């Protein structure tokens, strides 16, 4: 079933106070983009001037250092927004947003957001709350990198993903995102070789099962012990 742009917009919490008329006017200023898997929505150094709405697909927000090493900060699902700093800061972007699969993105220019924000101060309030939440997430990730070993970081990541992206199947509960070992390594902040070694250890111990890049949860309690 093909949904309209208006149907998608109603799924975003940021817009829940918009009237039907405001929604109709809003859809006319949003620009739809289809982004193929592994293609960037924006890169570090790009102008920071747009807000993005993820309609379909999945997106990762990452930092990439000068050597090319990538650290993935967050994974985004349909119904989430990103690029919000572009509404409050003129500095170039410090992160990259990359499609994990074929995705549909709505883009809103800063000047259009400002027009709506004048009459709807709750928009800025909600965005500030979102930025605060993401700052806490980043602080938590930094704490993990500084004070936890790779098995603990990987266990914590898997538990988060099972909570955020669960899918019940006849074969058990799985993380409903296909992730390569390199993508998992980027989320954990470790090398692919180390990540592969720890994943294999978890599999041998009966904590998880991996089928077609889907990870299934087998023993939550043991994962929680490692995560502590």
ROSE-4610 file (N, C-alpha, C; in Angstrom, 1 decimal, always signed):
// ROSE-4610
residu = [X/X/X/X/X/X/X/X/X/X/X/X/X/X/X/X/X/X/X/X/X/X/X/X/X/X/X/X/X/X/X/X/X/X/X/X/X/X/X/X/X/X/X/X/X/X/X/X/X/X/X/X/X/X/X/X/X/X/X/X/X/X/X/X/X/X/X/X/X/X/X/X/X/X/X/X/X/X/X/X/X/X/X/X/X/X/X/X/X/X/X/X/X/X/X/X/X/X/X/X/X/X/X/X/X/X/X/X/X/X/X/X/X/X/X/X/X/X/X/X/X/X/X/X/X/X/X/X/X/X/X/X/X/X/X/X/X/X/X/X/X/X/X/X/X/X/X/X/X/X/X/X/X/X/X/X/X/X/X/X/X/X/X/X/X/X/X/X/X/X/X/X/X/X/X/X/X/X/X/X/X/X/X/X/X/X/X/X/X/X/X/X/X/X/X/X/X/X/X/X/X/X/X/X/X/X/X/X/X/X/X/X/X/X/X/X/X/X/X/X/X/X/X/X/X/X/X/X/X/X/X/X/X/X/X/X/X/X/X/X/X/X/X/X/X/X/X/X/X/X/X/X/X/X/X/X/X/X/X/X/X/X/X/X/X/X/X/X/X/X/X/X/X/X/X/X/X/X/X/X/X/X/X/X/X/X/X/X/X/X/X/X/X/X/X/X/X/X/X/X/X/X/X/X/X/X/X/X/X/X/X/X/X/X/X/X/X/X/X/X/X/X/X/X/X/X/X/X/X/X/X/X/X/X/X/X/X/X/X/X/X/X/X/X/X/X/X/X/X/X/X/X/X/X/X/X/X/X/X/X/X/X/X/X/X/X/X/X/X/X/X/X/X/X/X/X/X/X/X/X/X/X/X/X/X/X/X/X/X/X/X/X/X/X/X/X/X/X/X/X/X/X/X/X/X/X/X/X/X/X/X/X/X/X/X/X/X/X/X/X/X/X/X/X/X/X/X/X/X/X/X/X/X/X/X/X/X/X/X/X/X/X/X/X/X/X/X/X/X/X/X/X/X/X/X/X/X/X/X/X/X/X/X/X/X/X/X/X/X/X/X/X/X/X/X/X/X/X/X/X/X/X/X/X/X/X/X/X/X/X/X/X/X/X/X/X/X/X/X/X/X/X/X/X/X/X/X/X/X/X/X/X/X/X/X/X/X/X/X/X/X/X/X/X/X/X/X/X/X/X/X/X/X/X/X/X/X/X/X/X/X/X/X/X/X/X/X/X/X/X/X/X/X/X/X/X/X/X/X/X/X/X/X/X/X/X/X/X/X/X/X/X/X/X/X/X/X/X/X/X/X/X/X/X/X/X/X/X/X/X/X/X/X/X/X/X/X/X/X/X/X/X/X/X/X/X/X/X/X/X/X/X/X/X/X/X/X/X/X/X/X/X/X/X/X/X/X/X/X/X/X/X/X/X/X/X/X/X/X/X/X/X/X/X/X/X/X/X/X/X/X/X/X/X/X/X/X/X/X/X/X/X/X/X/X/X/X/X/X/X/X/X/X/X/X/X/X/X/X/X/X/X/X/X]
num = [1/1/1/2/2/2/3/3/3/4/4/4/5/5/5/6/6/6/7/7/7/8/8/8/9/9/9/10/10/10/11/11/11/12/12/12/13/13/13/14/14/14/15/15/15/16/16/16/17/17/17/18/18/18/19/19/19/20/20/20/21/21/21/22/22/22/23/23/23/24/24/24/25/25/25/26/26/26/27/27/27/28/28/28/29/29/29/30/30/30/31/31/31/32/32/32/33/33/33/34/34/34/35/35/35/36/36/36/37/37/37/38/38/38/39/39/39/40/40/40/41/41/41/42/42/42/43/43/43/44/44/44/45/45/45/46/46/46/47/47/47/48/48/48/49/49/49/50/50/50/51/51/51/52/52/52/53/53/53/54/54/54/55/55/55/56/56/56/57/57/57/58/58/58/59/59/59/60/60/60/61/61/61/62/62/62/63/63/63/64/64/64/65/65/65/66/66/66/67/67/67/68/68/68/69/69/69/70/70/70/71/71/71/72/72/72/73/73/73/74/74/74/75/75/75/76/76/76/77/77/77/78/78/78/79/79/79/80/80/80/81/81/81/82/82/82/83/83/83/84/84/84/85/85/85/86/86/86/87/87/87/88/88/88/89/89/89/90/90/90/91/91/91/92/92/92/93/93/93/94/94/94/95/95/95/96/96/96/97/97/97/98/98/98/99/99/99/100/100/100/101/101/101/102/102/102/103/103/103/104/104/104/105/105/105/106/106/106/107/107/107/108/108/108/109/109/109/110/110/110/111/111/111/112/112/112/113/113/113/114/114/114/115/115/115/116/116/116/117/117/117/118/118/118/119/119/119/120/120/120/121/121/121/122/122/122/123/123/123/124/124/124/125/125/125/126/126/126/127/127/127/128/128/128/129/129/129/130/130/130/131/131/131/132/132/132/133/133/133/134/134/134/135/135/135/136/136/136/137/137/137/138/138/138/139/139/139/140/140/140/141/141/141/142/142/142/143/143/143/144/144/144/145/145/145/146/146/146/147/147/147/148/148/148/149/149/149/150/150/150/151/151/151/152/152/152/153/153/153/154/154/154/155/155/155/156/156/156/157/157/157/158/158/158/159/159/159/160/160/160/161/161/161/162/162/162/163/163/163/164/164/164/165/165/165/166/166/166/167/167/167/168/168/168/169/169/169/170/170/170/171/171/171/172/172/172/173/173/173/174/174/174/175/175/175/176/176/176/177/177/177/178/178/178/179/179/179/180/180/180/181/181/181/182/182/182/183/183/183/184/184/184/185/185/185/186/186/186/187/187/187/188/188/188/189/189/189/190/190/190/191/191/191/192/192/192/193/193/193/194/194/194/195/195/195/196/196/196/197/197/197/198/198/198/199/199/199/200/200/200/201/201/201/202/202/202/203/203/203/204/204/204/205/205/205/206/206/206/207/207/207/208/208/208/209/209/209/210/210/210/211/211/211/212/212/212/213/213/213/214/214/214/215/215/215/216/216/216/217/217/217/218/218/218/219/219/219/220/220/220/221/221/221/222/222/222/223/223/223/224/224/224/225/225/225/226/226/226/227/227/227/228/228/228]
x = [+0.8/+0.0/+0.9/+0.6/+1.4/+0.8/+1.5/+1.0/+1.4/+0.6/+0.8/+1.8/+2.4/+3.3/+2.6/+1.3/+0.6/+0.5/+0.3/+0.2/+1.5/+2.6/+3.9/+4.1/+3.8/+4.0/+3.3/+2.2/+1.4/+2.1/+3.1/+3.8/+4.9/+5.2/+6.3/+5.8/+6.4/+5.9/+6.1/+7.1/+7.4/+6.3/+5.4/+4.4/+3.0/+2.9/+1.6/+0.6/+1.1/+0.2/-0.3/+0.2/-0.2/-1.6/-2.3/-3.7/-3.6/-4.8/-4.8/-4.4/-4.8/-4.4/-2.9/-2.3/-0.9/-0.1/-0.6/+0.0/+0.0/-1.1/-1.2/-0.2/-0.1/+0.9/+2.3/+2.5/+3.9/+4.4/+3.5/+4.0/+4.5/+4.0/+4.4/+5.8/+6.4/+7.8/+8.8/+8.3/+9.2/+9.7/+10.9/+11.5/+11.8/+11.2/+11.4/+12.7/+13.5/+14.7/+14.7/+15.0/+15.3/+16.8/+17.2/+18.7/+18.9/+19.8/+20.1/+21.0/+21.0/+21.8/+23.3/+23.9/+25.3/+25.6/+24.5/+24.8/+24.6/+25.3/+25.2/+24.0/+23.3/+22.4/+23.1/+24.1/+25.1/+26.4/+27.4/+28.8/+29.3/+30.3/+31.0/+31.6/+31.4/+31.9/+30.9/+29.7/+28.6/+28.0/+27.3/+26.6/+25.5/+25.3/+24.4/+23.2/+22.3/+21.1/+19.8/+19.7/+18.4/+18.0/+16.7/+16.2/+15.7/+15.9/+15.5/+14.5/+13.6/+12.5/+12.7/+12.9/+13.1/+11.8/+11.3/+10.0/+10.1/+11.0/+11.2/+12.7/+13.0/+14.4/+15.1/+16.4/+17.2/+18.4/+18.8/+20.0/+20.9/+22.2/+23.1/+23.8/+24.0/+24.8/+26.2/+27.2/+28.6/+29.6/+30.6/+31.8/+32.9/+33.6/+34.7/+36.0/+37.1/+38.3/+39.1/+40.3/+41.1/+41.7/+41.8/+42.4/+41.3/+40.0/+38.9/+38.2/+38.6/+38.0/+36.6/+35.6/+34.2/+33.7/+33.0/+32.3/+30.9/+30.0/+28.6/+27.9/+27.3/+26.7/+25.3/+24.5/+23.1/+22.5/+21.6/+20.8/+19.4/+18.9/+17.6/+16.6/+15.3/+14.2/+13.2/+12.3/+11.2/+10.5/+10.1/+9.4/+10.4/+11.7/+12.7/+13.2/+13.6/+14.2/+15.7/+16.4/+17.9/+18.3/+19.6/+20.1/+19.6/+19.1/+18.5/+19.4/+20.7/+21.6/+21.7/+21.3/+21.4/+20.4/+19.4/+18.4/+18.9/+20.0/+20.4/+21.9/+22.6/+24.1/+24.5/+25.3/+25.8/+27.1/+27.6/+28.9/+28.6/+29.7/+29.5/+29.2/+28.6/+28.3/+29.6/+29.5/+30.6/+30.4/+29.2/+28.9/+28.4/+28.3/+27.8/+26.5/+25.5/+24.3/+24.3/+24.3/+24.4/+23.2/+22.6/+21.5/+22.0/+21.5/+21.8/+21.1/+20.0/+19.2/+18.5/+17.9/+17.2/+16.2/+16.3/+15.5/+14.8/+13.7/+13.1/+13.2/+13.7/+14.0/+13.3/+12.6/+12.1/+13.0/+13.3/+14.2/+13.4/+13.7/+13.1/+14.2/+14.1/+15.1/+14.9/+16.0/+16.0/+14.9/+14.9/+14.0/+12.6/+12.2/+10.9/+10.5/+11.5/+11.2/+11.0/+11.8/+11.7/+10.3/+9.7/+8.4/+7.3/+7.4/+6.5/+6.8/+8.1/+8.5/+8.0/+7.8/+7.3/+6.0/+5.1/+3.7/+3.6/+4.7/+4.6/+5.9/+6.0/+7.2/+7.5/+6.5/+6.8/+7.7/+7.8/+8.7/+10.1/+10.5/+11.9/+12.1/+11.1/+11.2/+11.4/+10.6/+10.8/+12.1/+12.6/+13.9/+15.0/+14.9/+15.9/+15.9/+14.7/+14.6/+15.3/+15.1/+15.7/+17.2/+17.7/+19.2/+19.8/+19.0/+19.5/+19.5/+18.5/+18.5/+19.7/+20.0/+21.1/+22.4/+22.5/+23.8/+24.0/+23.0/+23.2/+23.6/+23.0/+23.4/+24.9/+25.3/+26.7/+27.6/+27.2/+28.0/+28.1/+27.0/+27.0/+27.9/+27.9/+28.8/+30.3/+30.6/+32.0/+32.4/+31.5/+31.8/+32.1/+31.3/+31.6/+33.0/+33.3/+34.6/+35.8/+35.6/+36.6/+36.8/+35.6/+35.7/+35.2/+34.8/+34.4/+35.2/+35.3/+36.1/+35.1/+35.7/+34.8/+33.7/+33.9/+32.7/+31.6/+31.9/+30.9/+30.2/+31.0/+30.4/+29.5/+29.9/+29.2/+27.9/+28.0/+26.8/+25.8/+26.2/+25.4/+24.7/+25.5/+24.9/+23.8/+24.1/+23.1/+21.8/+21.9/+20.8/+20.0/+20.7/+20.0/+19.2/+19.9/+19.3/+18.1/+18.2/+17.0/+15.8/+16.1/+15.1/+14.5/+15.3/+14.9/+14.4/+14.9/+14.5/+14.1/+13.2/+12.9/+11.9/+12.1/+11.1/+10.9/+9.7/+9.4/+9.2/+9.9/+9.8/+9.6/+9.3/+9.1/+10.4/+11.5/+12.9/+13.4/+12.5/+12.9/+13.0/+13.4/+13.5/+14.8/+14.7/+15.9/+16.0/+17.1/+17.3/+16.9/+15.9/+15.3/+16.1/+17.4/+18.2/+19.4/+19.6/+20.8/+22.0/+23.0/+24.2/+25.4/+26.3/+27.6/+28.5/+29.5/+30.4/+31.1/+31.4/+32.0/+31.1/+29.8/+28.9/+28.7/+28.7/+28.7/+30.0/+31.1/+32.4/+32.3/+31.8/+31.7/+30.8/+29.7/+28.9/+29.5/+30.4/+31.1/+32.3/+32.9/+34.2/+35.3/+35.3/+36.4/+36.7/+37.8/+38.2/+37.2/+37.1/+36.2/+36.7/+38.1/+38.6/+38.3/+38.4/+38.0/+36.5/+35.7/+34.3/+33.9/+34.5/+34.2/+34.6/+35.7/+36.1/+35.1/+34.7/+33.7/+32.4/+31.9/+30.6/+30.7/+31.8/+31.9/+31.9/+32.6/+32.6/+31.1/+30.4/+29.0/+28.2/+28.4/+27.7/+28.1/+29.4/+29.8/+29.2/+29.0/+28.5/+27.0/+26.3/+24.9/+24.1/+24.8/+24.1/+23.3/+23.8/+23.1/+23.2/+22.4/+22.6/+22.5/+23.3/+23.3/+22.9/+21.9/+21.4/+21.1/+21.8/+21.6/+21.8/+22.8/+23.1/+22.1/+21.1/+20.2/+20.7/+20.7/+21.1/+19.9/+19.9/+18.8/+19.3/+18.4/+18.7/+18.4/+19.4/+19.2/+19.2/+20.2/+20.3/+20.5/+19.4/+19.5/+20.2/+19.9/+20.5/+22.1/+22.6/+24.1/+24.6/+23.9/+24.3/+24.3/+23.3/+23.2/+24.3/+24.8/+25.9/+27.2/+27.4/+28.6/+28.5/+27.3/+27.1/+27.4/+27.3/+27.4/+28.9]
y = [-1.2/+0.0/+1.2/+2.2/+3.4/+4.5/+5.0/+6.0/+7.4/+8.4/+9.8/+10.4/+11.6/+12.3/+12.7/+13.1/+13.5/+12.4/+11.2/+10.0/+9.8/+10.0/+9.8/+10.9/+12.1/+13.3/+13.1/+12.5/+12.3/+11.3/+10.6/+9.6/+10.2/+11.5/+12.1/+12.9/+12.5/+13.2/+14.7/+15.1/+16.5/+17.3/+16.7/+17.4/+17.1/+16.5/+16.0/+17.1/+18.3/+19.4/+20.2/+19.8/+20.4/+20.1/+21.1/+20.9/+20.3/+19.9/+19.3/+20.3/+21.6/+22.6/+22.9/+22.9/+23.1/+21.9/+20.7/+19.5/+19.7/+20.1/+20.2/+21.3/+22.4/+23.4/+23.0/+22.2/+21.7/+20.7/+19.9/+18.9/+19.6/+20.8/+21.5/+22.1/+22.2/+22.7/+21.6/+20.4/+19.3/+18.7/+18.4/+17.9/+16.4/+15.5/+14.1/+13.7/+12.8/+12.3/+10.8/+10.0/+8.6/+8.4/+7.7/+7.5/+6.0/+5.6/+4.2/+3.7/+2.4/+1.8/+2.2/+2.6/+3.0/+4.4/+5.1/+6.5/+7.5/+8.6/+9.6/+10.5/+10.9/+12.0/+13.3/+13.3/+14.4/+13.9/+14.6/+14.2/+15.3/+14.9/+15.9/+17.0/+18.2/+19.3/+20.0/+19.3/+19.9/+21.0/+21.9/+23.0/+22.4/+23.0/+22.4/+23.3/+23.0/+24.0/+23.3/+22.0/+21.3/+20.4/+20.2/+19.1/+18.0/+16.8/+15.6/+14.7/+14.2/+13.3/+11.9/+10.9/+9.5/+8.9/+8.8/+8.2/+6.7/+6.2/+4.7/+4.4/+3.2/+2.7/+2.9/+2.9/+3.0/+3.8/+4.6/+5.6/+5.5/+5.6/+5.6/+7.0/+7.5/+8.8/+8.4/+8.8/+8.4/+9.5/+9.3/+10.2/+9.4/+10.1/+9.4/+10.2/+9.6/+10.4/+10.5/+11.2/+11.5/+10.2/+9.1/+7.9/+7.1/+7.5/+6.8/+5.9/+5.8/+4.9/+5.5/+4.7/+5.1/+4.7/+5.6/+5.3/+5.6/+4.7/+4.9/+5.3/+6.5/+7.0/+6.5/+6.4/+6.1/+5.5/+4.6/+4.1/+4.6/+5.0/+5.7/+4.8/+4.9/+4.1/+5.1/+4.6/+5.4/+6.1/+7.4/+8.2/+9.1/+8.9/+9.7/+10.9/+11.9/+13.1/+13.2/+13.9/+14.0/+15.3/+15.7/+16.9/+18.1/+18.0/+19.1/+20.2/+19.9/+21.0/+22.1/+21.7/+22.7/+23.8/+23.7/+24.7/+25.7/+25.4/+26.3/+26.8/+26.2/+26.4/+26.5/+27.5/+27.8/+27.0/+26.3/+25.5/+24.3/+23.9/+22.7/+21.5/+20.5/+19.3/+18.5/+17.9/+17.1/+15.7/+15.3/+13.8/+13.6/+12.3/+11.9/+11.0/+11.2/+10.4/+9.5/+8.2/+7.2/+6.3/+6.0/+5.0/+3.6/+2.9/+1.5/+0.6/+1.1/+0.4/+1.5/+1.1/+2.1/+2.8/+4.2/+5.0/+6.1/+6.6/+7.8/+8.9/+10.0/+11.1/+12.3/+13.0/+14.4/+15.4/+16.4/+17.5/+18.8/+19.5/+20.8/+21.8/+22.9/+23.9/+24.8/+25.3/+26.1/+27.2/+27.9/+29.1/+28.7/+27.5/+27.0/+26.6/+26.0/+25.6/+26.8/+27.9/+29.1/+29.8/+29.7/+30.2/+29.5/+28.2/+27.5/+27.7/+27.8/+27.9/+29.2/+30.2/+31.5/+31.3/+30.6/+30.4/+29.1/+28.3/+27.0/+26.8/+27.5/+27.5/+26.1/+25.2/+23.8/+23.1/+23.5/+22.8/+22.9/+24.1/+24.3/+23.6/+23.6/+22.9/+21.4/+20.8/+19.4/+19.1/+19.9/+19.7/+19.8/+20.8/+20.9/+19.6/+19.1/+17.8/+16.7/+16.7/+15.6/+15.8/+17.0/+17.2/+16.8/+17.1/+16.7/+15.2/+14.5/+13.0/+12.5/+13.0/+12.5/+12.8/+14.0/+14.3/+13.3/+12.9/+11.9/+10.5/+10.2/+9.0/+9.0/+10.1/+10.2/+10.1/+10.8/+10.7/+9.3/+8.5/+7.1/+6.3/+6.6/+5.8/+6.1/+7.4/+7.8/+7.1/+7.0/+6.3/+4.9/+4.2/+2.8/+2.6/+3.5/+3.4/+3.6/+4.4/+4.7/+3.6/+3.1/+2.3/+0.8/+0.4/-1.0/-1.7/-3.0/-3.7/-4.1/-4.7/-5.0/-5.9/-7.0/-7.9/-7.2/-6.3/-5.6/-4.6/-3.9/-3.0/-3.7/-4.8/-5.5/-6.1/-6.6/-7.1/-6.0/-4.8/-3.7/-3.2/-3.2/-2.8/-3.8/-5.1/-6.1/-6.0/-5.7/-5.6/-4.3/-3.2/-2.0/-2.3/-3.0/-3.2/-4.2/-5.1/-6.0/-5.2/-4.2/-3.4/-2.4/-1.9/-0.8/-1.4/-2.5/-3.0/-4.5/-4.9/-6.3/-6.8/-8.1/-8.8/-10.2/-10.6/-11.9/-12.8/-13.9/-14.8/-16.2/-17.2/-18.6/-19.1/-18.5/-18.9/-18.2/-17.3/-16.5/-15.0/-14.3/-12.8/-12.4/-11.6/-11.1/-9.6/-9.1/-7.7/-7.5/-6.6/-6.6/-5.6/-5.7/-4.9/-5.9/-5.9/-6.7/-5.9/-6.4/-5.6/-6.5/-6.0/-6.7/-6.6/-7.4/-7.4/-6.0/-5.4/-4.1/-3.1/-3.1/-2.2/-2.3/-3.6/-3.8/-3.3/-3.5/-3.0/-1.5/-0.8/+0.7/+1.1/+0.4/+0.7/+0.5/-0.5/-0.9/+0.0/+0.4/+1.2/+0.2/-0.8/-1.9/-2.2/-3.0/-3.5/-4.6/-4.8/-5.9/-7.2/-7.4/-8.7/-9.0/-8.0/-8.2/-8.4/-7.7/-7.8/-9.2/-9.7/-11.1/-12.1/-11.9/-12.9/-12.9/-11.8/-11.7/-12.3/-11.9/-12.5/-14.0/-14.5/-16.0/-16.6/-15.9/-16.4/-16.4/-15.4/-15.3/-16.5/-16.7/-17.8/-19.2/-19.4/-20.7/-20.9/-19.8/-19.9/-19.9/-19.9/-20.0/-18.8/-17.6/-16.4/-15.8/-16.0/-15.5/-16.5/-16.2/-17.0/-16.0/-16.3/-15.4/-16.1/-15.6/-16.2/-15.1/-15.2/-14.2/-12.8/-12.6/-11.3/-10.8/-11.6/-11.3/-11.9/-11.2/-11.7/-12.1/-13.3/-13.8/-13.8/-13.4/-13.5/-14.8/-15.5/-16.8/-16.8/-16.1/-16.0/-14.6/-13.9/-12.5/-12.4/-13.2/-13.1/-13.1/-14.0/-14.1/-12.8/-12.3/-11.1/-9.9/-9.9/-8.8/-8.9/-10.1/-10.2/-9.7/-10.0/-9.5/-8.0/-7.5/-6.0/-5.2/-5.8/-5.0/-4.7]
z = [+0.0/+0.0/+0.0/-0.9/-1.0/-0.2/+0.8/+1.7/+1.1/+1.5/+1.1/+2.1/+1.6/+2.5/+3.8/+3.7/+4.9/+5.9/+5.4/+6.3/+7.1/+6.4/+7.0/+8.1/+7.7/+8.6/+10.0/+9.9/+11.2/+12.1/+11.6/+12.5/+13.3/+13.0/+13.7/+15.0/+16.2/+17.4/+17.4/+16.7/+16.6/+16.1/+15.2/+14.5/+15.1/+16.3/+16.8/+17.1/+17.3/+17.6/+16.4/+15.2/+14.0/+13.6/+13.2/+12.7/+11.3/+10.8/+9.4/+8.4/+8.6/+7.6/+7.6/+8.9/+9.0/+8.4/+8.6/+8.0/+6.4/+5.9/+4.4/+3.9/+4.7/+4.2/+4.4/+5.5/+5.8/+4.7/+4.2/+3.2/+1.9/+1.7/+0.5/+0.6/+1.8/+1.9/+2.2/+2.4/+2.6/+1.3/+1.2/-0.1/+0.1/-0.7/-0.6/-1.3/-0.7/-1.4/-1.2/-2.2/-2.1/-2.0/-0.9/-0.7/-0.8/-1.6/-1.7/-0.6/-0.3/+0.7/+0.6/+1.7/+1.9/+1.3/+0.8/+0.3/+1.4/+1.4/+2.4/+2.2/+3.3/+3.3/+3.5/+4.4/+4.5/+5.1/+4.9/+5.4/+6.3/+7.1/+8.0/+7.1/+7.5/+6.7/+5.8/+5.6/+4.8/+5.6/+4.9/+5.6/+6.5/+7.6/+8.7/+8.7/+7.7/+7.6/+7.3/+7.5/+7.2/+8.3/+8.5/+9.4/+8.5/+9.0/+8.2/+8.9/+8.2/+8.7/+8.0/+8.7/+8.1/+8.0/+6.7/+6.4/+6.3/+5.5/+5.3/+5.3/+5.8/+5.8/+7.2/+7.2/+8.4/+8.1/+9.1/+8.9/+10.1/+9.8/+11.0/+11.0/+12.2/+12.4/+12.9/+12.2/+12.5/+12.6/+13.3/+13.3/+12.6/+11.7/+11.0/+11.2/+11.7/+12.0/+10.7/+10.9/+9.7/+9.1/+9.8/+9.3/+8.6/+8.7/+8.0/+9.0/+10.3/+11.2/+11.6/+11.6/+11.8/+13.2/+13.9/+15.1/+15.0/+15.0/+14.8/+16.1/+16.1/+17.4/+17.6/+16.6/+16.8/+15.5/+15.6/+14.5/+14.6/+13.4/+13.4/+12.6/+13.1/+12.5/+11.9/+11.0/+10.5/+11.6/+11.4/+12.4/+13.2/+13.0/+13.8/+12.9/+13.6/+12.9/+13.2/+12.4/+12.6/+11.9/+12.2/+11.6/+12.3/+13.5/+14.2/+14.6/+14.7/+15.1/+14.0/+12.8/+11.7/+11.8/+12.7/+13.0/+13.9/+14.7/+15.8/+15.6/+14.7/+14.7/+13.2/+12.9/+11.6/+11.2/+12.2/+12.0/+11.0/+10.3/+9.4/+10.2/+9.6/+10.3/+10.8/+11.9/+12.5/+12.3/+11.9/+11.7/+10.3/+10.0/+8.7/+8.9/+8.0/+8.1/+6.8/+7.0/+5.9/+6.0/+4.8/+4.7/+4.9/+5.9/+6.1/+5.1/+4.5/+3.5/+2.6/+1.5/+0.7/+1.6/+1.6/+2.5/+1.8/+2.4/+1.9/+3.0/+2.7/+3.6/+3.2/+4.2/+3.9/+4.5/+3.7/+4.2/+4.3/+5.4/+5.7/+5.9/+5.1/+5.2/+6.5/+7.0/+8.2/+8.1/+7.0/+6.9/+7.0/+6.5/+6.6/+8.0/+8.7/+10.1/+10.9/+10.7/+11.5/+11.3/+10.2/+9.9/+10.8/+10.9/+11.8/+13.3/+13.6/+15.0/+15.7/+14.8/+15.4/+16.1/+15.4/+16.0/+16.8/+16.8/+17.5/+18.3/+19.5/+20.3/+20.8/+20.8/+21.3/+20.4/+19.1/+18.2/+18.7/+19.0/+19.5/+20.8/+21.7/+23.0/+22.8/+21.8/+21.6/+21.0/+20.1/+19.5/+20.6/+21.5/+22.6/+23.4/+23.7/+24.5/+23.7/+22.4/+21.6/+21.6/+21.5/+21.6/+22.9/+24.0/+25.3/+25.4/+24.9/+24.9/+24.2/+23.0/+22.2/+22.8/+23.5/+24.2/+25.3/+26.0/+27.1/+26.5/+25.3/+24.6/+24.3/+23.7/+23.4/+24.6/+25.7/+26.9/+27.4/+27.3/+27.7/+26.9/+25.6/+24.7/+25.0/+25.3/+25.6/+26.9/+27.9/+29.2/+28.9/+28.0/+27.7/+27.1/+26.2/+25.5/+26.5/+27.5/+28.4/+29.5/+30.0/+31.2/+31.0/+29.8/+29.6/+28.5/+28.7/+27.7/+26.5/+25.5/+24.3/+24.6/+25.3/+25.6/+26.3/+27.3/+28.0/+27.0/+26.2/+25.3/+24.2/+23.8/+22.8/+23.4/+24.6/+25.3/+25.5/+25.9/+26.2/+24.8/+23.8/+22.5/+22.1/+22.2/+21.8/+22.6/+23.9/+24.7/+24.3/+24.0/+23.5/+22.2/+21.3/+20.0/+20.1/+21.0/+21.3/+21.8/+22.6/+23.2/+22.1/+21.3/+20.4/+19.1/+18.6/+17.3/+17.4/+18.3/+18.5/+17.4/+17.1/+16.2/+16.6/+17.0/+17.4/+16.2/+16.1/+15.0/+15.5/+14.6/+15.1/+15.6/+15.2/+15.7/+16.9/+17.5/+18.7/+18.4/+19.4/+19.3/+18.6/+17.6/+16.9/+16.8/+16.6/+16.3/+14.9/+14.6/+13.3/+12.4/+12.5/+11.6/+11.1/+9.9/+9.4/+9.5/+10.3/+10.5/+10.2/+9.4/+9.2/+10.4/+10.4/+11.6/+11.6/+10.5/+10.5/+11.0/+10.7/+11.3/+12.8/+13.2/+14.7/+15.3/+14.7/+15.2/+15.3/+14.3/+14.4/+15.5/+15.8/+16.9/+18.3/+18.4/+19.6/+19.8/+18.8/+18.9/+19.0/+18.2/+18.2/+16.8/+16.6/+15.3/+14.9/+13.6/+13.1/+13.6/+13.7/+14.1/+15.6/+16.4/+17.8/+18.0/+17.2/+17.3/+16.9/+15.8/+15.3/+16.4/+17.0/+18.1/+19.2/+19.7/+20.8/+20.4/+19.2/+18.7/+18.6/+18.1/+18.1/+19.5/+20.4/+21.8/+22.4/+22.1/+22.5/+21.9/+20.6/+20.0/+20.6/+20.8/+21.4/+22.8/+23.5/+24.9/+24.9/+23.7/+23.6/+24.0/+23.9/+24.3/+23.1/+21.9/+20.7/+19.6/+18.5/+17.3/+16.2/+15.1/+14.0/+12.7/+12.0/+10.8/+9.8/+8.6/+7.5/+8.1/+8.9/+9.5/+10.5/+10.8/+11.9/+13.2/+14.3/+15.6/+16.5/+17.0/+17.8/+19.3/+20.2/+21.6/+22.2/+22.8/+23.4/+24.9/+25.5/+26.9/+27.4/+27.7/+28.1/+29.4/+30.4/+31.7/+31.6/+30.8/+30.7/+30.0/+29.0/+28.4/+29.4/+30.2/+31.2/+32.2/+32.6/+33.5/+32.8/+31.6/+30.9/+30.7/+30.5/+30.3/+31.5/+32.7/+33.9/+34.2]
